[in-house]
């Protein structure tokens, strides 16, 4: 199975977040291909979030998820990602910053969910056609 890489948009902190979707060994092979040491814990994990320091891009966060991932695992990795990115940006988790964490988790969760489980919404034209058919009945 091919590995798909999705660049996620972080318009708040401008973090470079890459979502890797692929079968289990894809994280290690991606790391090796990009000159990083392998991740030893990958074999036992259902998903993984790691922070890397790229020679030219600086900090890059890599989230690996298998294609058949459960929503709960996406949520789990989003919490790790939020903790790492906000810690990096000196946003300490307190009662006052809690909303920033929650907002970041939901923004990243939505992008990951969309990348992994694209909703098959009918196109506007098909929706119109379906409505017309229903009204005619
Ligand atoms: Zn974890």
Boltz pocket constraint, residues with backbone or C-beta under 6 A from the ligand:
constraints:
  - pocket:
      binder: B
      contacts: [[A, 76], [A, 80]]
      max_distance: 6.0
